[in-house]
Amino acid sequence: MNAKGDRLALAETFVRIVEAGSLSAAALQLATTQPTISRRLRVLESSLGAPLLLRTTHSMQLTPAGERYFARARDLLAEWQAFEAELRGGDEVVHGTLRVVAPHAFGQQQLMGPVTEYLARHPRMTVEWLLDDKPLRLVEEGIDCIIRVGAPEGESLVARKLGEVKRVVVAAPGLVRRPVVRPAQLEALPWAALGTFYRNRLRLERDGRATTIKLQPRFVTDSLFALRNAALAGIGAAVVSTWIVREELAAGTLEHLLPRWEAPSLPLYIAYPRARFYPAKLRHFVEIVRAALGQGSAMTGIVAAR
């Protein structure tokens, strides 16, 4: 590599550093040493006349110039890969690391099928499967795509709707002493709440009608698994995604209250940074997830997007 280095190789190194999250991880993926990766980064920053990364002992952060360079370099590398695939007659070998952020509960169960299929189809790929429900800066954190319950925020994102997550009102049988036939009766019950989607008020819908009930929850969590377990323990009634209580409803350990009324379904999206070109590893993953979840089924608890 000459004084300025091979620009394409330097760009690939920088993209790998950001996606891997550290110089040492990038060195491992590129089968080289950390000093070599560090030297390439210095050569790149010197040739550009601008710092791209701010590094401390415990963290690494993109500078504004680094964010712009990362987004553009990733586009250029994807375009180059597509060009090479075209020369090979479209026989595209997908390899590298894909970093995906998914919701905690959904990412532990409902999405493992598509991930397994993706890895089986592309044996040279590695998936970093990160479970997080908080807002993220995808480019800065080196995230390829996110899957979100609820609309993702950010104008720089391309968001594709996968479907709607259905939700129902449930409670342990011992919690309900009298038959519940009207939504207003739910207000007298103790409640467990999912703080990210409802807390003190709950909207229910039936045949085009809607009503809102007031709640005073005894237990509030940001975990769907904890919410289900709280309902099973009799702490309170709860609104949960249908897929997570399917077995409990069938076994009778939870009761479906007001089955003709439903809480509004929640939209499920897959989203990724807007770019001119997208790498094959991302395109194939999006296709598999959309095929798996976009159809909608009772097993996934997803109503297909229209």
N, C-alpha and C positions, 0 to 999 in steps of 0.2 A: 504494500500500500504506500503510495507516494506521500509527499508532504501534506497535501490536502485530503488524501485518502480517496478511495472509491466512494463517490457520493451515495450510490445506491446501498452499498454495504454499510456505510455509516448511518444512513437513514434507517435501515433494517435493525441495526444495533440499538439505536435510540428508541425505536418503537418497541423493541423487545424489552428494553429496560423499563419503560413505562408500564407495559402490560404485565411484566413479571413482578413489578413492585420493588425491585432492588437490583443493584449491579451484580451481586453474587448470584441471584436467581437467574438473571439474564445470562451470566457466564455459564451456568449449568446447562441451560437450555441450548446455548450455542456451542457447547462442548469446547469451551476455552477457559481462560483464567480471569479472575476479577481484575487484576492489573491491566490485562489486555482490554477489557471492556472499559475501564476507567480511562485508559489512554485514548481509545477511540472516541469517547465522549469529549475529552479535552480537544482532540483534533477537530471534531465537528464544531464545538463551540468557538474555537479559534478561527475556523474558516468562516463562520457566520458573524463573528464579532459581537456575539451576545450570549449571555448565560442562558441555558435551557432548563437547568435543574438547580434547586436550592436544597442542599443536603445537610442534614445534621446526623448525630449519632443514631437517632431513633426514628427519623422520618425523612421523606423525600417529597418535594413539592415542585410542580411545574411552575416556571415563571410565565408571565404573559406571552413572551416570545416562544417559550417551550410549548404552551398550549397550541399556539398557531402552527408551530412546526410539526407537532405530533399529529394534529388533524390532517394537515396537508400531506405529510409523509405517509401516513396510513392510506390515504387515497391513492397516492402515487404507487405504493407497493401493491395495492389491490389491483390497480390498473395494469401494472406490469405482470402480475400473476395471471390476470385474465388474458393478456396478450400471449404469454407463454402457453397457456392452456389452449388458446386458439391455434397456435402453431402445432401443438401436439394433436390437433384434431379434437379438442374438447375433452381429452382424457385427463381430467383434473384430479391430482392427488392432494387431498386436504391434509395439512399437517400444521403443528404448532400448538398454541395454548389459547383456549377460549375462556374468558372471564365473564361469568354470568351472575347477576344478583337476583334472587328470587325471594318471595315472602317466606317467612319461617315455616308456617304450617304447610302451606301448599308445596313448598320446596322440599319438604321432608317426605312427602307421600305422593301427591298427585302428579308431580313433574318428574319423578324418577324414571318413569317409563320412557318418555321421550329422550332423556339424557342417556339412558342405557342403549336405546336404539341408535342414537347419534354416535356413541363410542364404538358400537358394534360395526357400523357402516364405515367409520373412519378410524382404523386402528392406530394411525399415527398422530391422532389428536389427544390432547390432555384438556380436561375441563376443570376449571377452578369454580366450584359451586358455592357461592357465598350467600348466606341467608341473612337478610337485613330488610327491614321495613322503613328505614329512615330515608329522607331525601339524599341524593347523591350527586356529585359532579362527575359524570361519567368519563369525560376526556381526561380530567386531571387525575382521576383515580384509576385510569387504565381499564375501565369496564367496557366490554364489547356490547352487552345488551342487558336489559333488566326486564323482569316480568313483574307486573304490579296488579294488585287488586285495587281498583280505583284509577282514575286517569292520571298518567304521569305528567309532571310539570316540566315546563321548559320548551321555549320556542325552537331550540336547536335540536329537538328530538323528533324522530319519525316514530309514531305510535300506531300500531296495528292491533285492532280489537280482535281478541280470540273468542270472546263470548261473554256470558253473564253467569255469575255465581249465585245460585239460588240459596235463600236463607229461610229458616223456619223457627218458630217459637217452641221451645221444649222446656220440660221440667221433670224432676224425679216424681214418680207417682205419689209418694207420700207427702209431697209438698202441696198438692192441690186437694183440698178437703171437699170442695163443692165443684160440680161441673162448670167449666168456663164456656159460656155460650156467647158472650159479648166482649169486645175489646176492653171496655171500661173495667171489667172485672179483673183484668190483669194488673191494674194499678194497686190492688190490695195485696198482691203477692210480693214476697221478698225477691230481689233481683240480683243477678250477676251481669256485669256489663263489659263489653269489649270497647275500651276507651277510644280506640282509633276510629270507630264507626258509630257508636252510640253510647250515651251515658245517662242523661236525665230525661230524654225525650225519645220516643220511638214511633215511627210512622208505619202503619199497616195498610195494606191495600187489598181490595176484593172487588172483582167485576167492575173495574173502573172507578170505584169509590175509594176514598182514603180517610183515615182518621189518625190522630196523634194522641198517644197516651203519655202520661208523666210517670217517671220512675224515680225511686230513691234506692239506688243499688247499695247492697251491703258489701259487694266485692267487685273491684274494677281491675282489669288486666289488659295487657296488650298482646296476650298469647291466646290463640284459638284453642290450643290443647288444654291450657289451664282453664279456660272458660267452660269447655265441655266437662272437664273433671269437676269443676265447681257445681255444675248442674247435676252431675251424677251423685255428688255428695249431698245434694239437697240444700245447698247454700242459697240457691235462688233460681228462678226461671231465667232463661237466656235465649238470645237470638243467635243461632249458629248456622254455618254453612251446612247444607244437607249432606254433603259427602262425609263429613267428619262424625256424624251421628247415625249413619245408616244402620250399622250393626246394633247399636244401643236401642234404636227404635224397633228393630225387628225382634230383639230379645225382650223388650218391655221394660228395660231398665231406665229408659226415658220415655216420656209421653209427649206426643205432638199436640200442642194446644192450638185451638182454633184453626184446624187444617184448611178452612176455606179462606183464611186471611194469611197474607204473607208480608214479610218485610221486603222492601224493594231490593231486587237483585243488584249485585255489585259488578261493574264491568271489569273484565280481565284483559290486560294489554301486554303485548311485548313491544319494547321500545329500544331504540339505539340511536347514537349520534347521527345527525344528518351529514351526508357526505355524497360526493359525486360517484364514487365507486365503493363497493362493499366487498371485503375479502370473502373468498369461498367458504372459509370456516364459519363465518357468520350467516351467509346466505343459506347454507345447508341446515344449520341449526334452526333458523327461523322457519324454514319449510317443514321440518320434522315436527316442531312444536305446534305449528298451525294445523298440520294434518292430524296430529294426535288429539288436540284439545278443541280445535275449531269445529269438529263435527258435532260436539255436544253429546252427552250420554248421562244416564242415571249413575253410572259408576264414577264418573268424574265430577258430577254435580254441576256440570256446565251446560248452559243453554247456548246453542250455537249462535254466533253473531249473524245478523241479517245484513 
